[in-house]
Amino acid sequence: METISTIKRTTSEALFSKAKEYFPGGVNSPVRAFKSVDGNPLFMAKGDGCRIWDEDCNEFIDFCCSWGPLILGHNHPTVYEKVVATLQNGASFGAPTRLENELAELILSRNPFIDKIRFVSSGTEAVMSALRLARGYTGKNKVLKFEGCYHGHVDSMLVKAGSGLVTLGSSSSAGVPEAYANETLVLPLHDETALRACFEMYKDDLACAIIEPIPANNGLLLQEKTFLHLLRELCTNYGVLLLFDEVISGFRVGFNGAAGLYQIQPDIITYGKIIGGGLPVGAYGARREIMASVSPDGPVYQAGTLSGNPVAMAAGIAQLTVCAQPGFYEDQERRTLKMVNAINAHAQAKNYAFELVTVGSIFWLSFDGKKRIHKAEEINPDMTMFKRIHANLLNRGIYLGPSGYEVGFISHAHTDAIIDHSIEQFIAALDEIYA
């Protein structure tokens, strides 16, 4: 069996020790702490193309891609040049710039699902603003969400399901008042009976239903299109707004995200990540009459000093211009399927309880074999095998996000040659951990 060397961590460990003096858990976002895998977090120093280097000079092929936004890879020359040129004229004004118009035109001219858009600074902010808009537009209070979908750290979204078929949510984080959670209904995904009962029970006070149409924060929980179409039908019939949270799927599975992939018209859509080309950005959009409720046109207040930041807008323009080119998403999917199919074929031939689940250029490591997983509760919570393959792949120069519930991403920079090499490393890692 091939012998692999353990990566060096000396500098990262020293930096992490110091970081714990400054930040809760030593990090500024929980998953980075490597609590779900072995060892301490790696501190990154550089990224270029599909590769990253940590502070110990270890080199990795990056399948995390900053959790999705780097669809062109790190330091893409078109994005880099646009950012530098813009930065030379100033980093922020707190005033309108033509770049906001340009990015909005680039998106809206190709998107049949929304008429107007509002840029914000994160996916969480986009969801928070979209929920307020839904309540303000409808005059109703309650929101329906689905177990296994993540919508940022908005108070009313940090809830878990109660007991029974149709229940109010309960807080899943300290600091979230139960009064907030009580305005949120939580249902399991892929359960048409519970869905119908919920709409009938709460039809008079339900403002919107929010869902990741491609749930990708708690495993890759691919939904049957029939479930999503039923949700659209019920929303229409009961006068409830349908909110697609496309912070991950937007511009990732296609330029128009899951709405375009499944040809389902949401009432409001939230975006994030990819729009900024690696810089902080989010957005929400809707039909013209709904967006007319947003301040200063309407009574739903939302503001942000760095909303529409010119440097982030410039990065977004550069990145999405490349994404809008003919054949871009088809080639993304082709290379993703090349990797996924080869690894899955090997796992099946060896009878390993493992499968890469995929859509577009997203993939997820499932250790449940060929079992179809539609709900969060169906995922095996024992992440021992993920910890082992994560550590093994790190030593082979392959970087995955440090959580078995998170998905991986293929970027434009993952060439066929890189994919071929990665297939070899994945297969070798599987053979070793299942030996």
C-alpha positions, 0 to 999 in steps of 0.5 A, a space after each residue: 500500500 502507498 505510504 503517505 506523509 503526514 502534513 506539517 502543522 507547526 505554524 498553523 498550530 502556533 497561530 491557532 494557539 494565539 487565535 484562541 486568545 483573541 476569538 471564541 474557539 480561536 475562529 471567526 466562524 464555528 466550522 473552521 475550528 476543525 471540531 468535526 475532524 481530527 487535528 487543529 485548523 489549518 491557517 491558509 496563506 495563499 490560493 491560486 487556481 484550484 490550489 491553496 497553501 497553508 502557513 506550513 507551505 503544505 499545498 492542496 487541491 481545494 474542493 472547499 472553494 471558500 464554501 462555494 463562492 470561488 466558482 472560477 477558483 482562487 485569484 482568477 485573473 479577470 476578477 483580480 484585474 477588475 478588483 485592483 482597477 476598482 480599488 485604485 479609485 476607492 474602497 467604499 463611498 456609502 453612495 451609489 456607483 455605476 458598478 451596482 447598476 452594471 451587476 444588477 443589469 448582468 443578473 436581471 437581464 438573464 433572470 426571468 424570476 425577479 424584476 428588482 434586486 437589493 444588494 447586501 453584505 452577506 447571505 444571512 443579511 439577505 435572508 433576514 431582509 427577505 423574511 422582513 419583506 415577506 412579512 411586510 408585504 403580506 401583513 402576516 407573521 409566521 414563517 415555514 422552514 424545513 428541517 435540514 435547511 440552513 438560512 444563516 444565523 437569523 434568530 427566527 431561522 435558528 430553530 429546530 422542529 418540535 414534536 408532532 406532525 405540525 409544530 412551532 419551532 423551538 430555539 436551537 441556539 442560546 440567545 434566541 427568544 422562544 417568542 421568535 421561534 414561535 413565529 417559525 414553523 418547522 417541517 421535515 423535508 420531503 413530507 407531503 402530508 405534513 406540508 398539506 396539513 401545515 398550510 391548512 392549519 396556519 393558512 391565515 397567518 403564514 407569510 412565507 415558506 422558505 426553503 433551500 431548493 437544493 438543501 446543501 448545508 446539512 448534507 446534499 438533500 436532493 428533493 424530488 421535483 414533485 415536492 418542490 412543485 407541490 410547495 409552489 402550488 400550496 403557496 399559490 393556493 393559500 396566498 403564501 410567498 415562496 422564498 427560495 434561499 439560493 445562497 449556495 445554489 444560485 449561480 452554482 447549478 446554473 446562472 439562474 440557480 435552482 429556480 432555473 434548473 427546476 423551472 419553478 417561480 419563487 416569489 422572493 429569492 436570496 443570493 450570496 457567495 458567488 455574486 461577490 467573486 470571493 468578497 462579502 456580498 448577498 442579495 435578495 430579489 422579487 417581482 416588481 410589486 413585492 420589491 416596491 415594499 422595500 424602503 425608500 419606496 415602501 414601508 419595509 426598512 432595510 439599509 447597509 453602509 457597505 451594501 453595493 460596495 464597489 469592490 465587491 460589485 466589481 468582483 461580481 461583475 468579473 466573475 458572473 460575466 465568465 459564468 454567463 458565457 455559453 457552455 460554462 455550466 455544462 462544462 462544470 457539470 461534465 468535469 464534476 460528473 467525471 470525478 463523481 462517476 469514477 469514484 462511485 464506480 470504484 466504491 460500488 465495485 469494492 462494495 464500499 458503503 460510500 457514494 458521492 451525491 451530486 448536482 451541478 458542480 456540487 458534491 457530497 460524501 455520503 457514507 450510507 451507500 446507495 441509500 437515497 437521503 432526502 431528510 436530515 434525519 436520514 443521515 448517519 450521525 456517526 462521522 467516523 468515516 468522514 474524519 478518516 477520509 478527511 485526514 487521509 485526503 489532507 495527507 494526499 494534498 486534497 482539501 475538503 471542508 472540515 465537516 461531514 455535513 458540508 458539501 464540496 465544490 468543483 471550480 472552473 480551475 479544476 481542469 481535467 488533469 486535476 480531476 484525474 489526479 483527484 480521482 486517483 487520490 480519492 480512490 487510494 484514500 477509500 481503499 485505505 480507510 476501508 481496508 
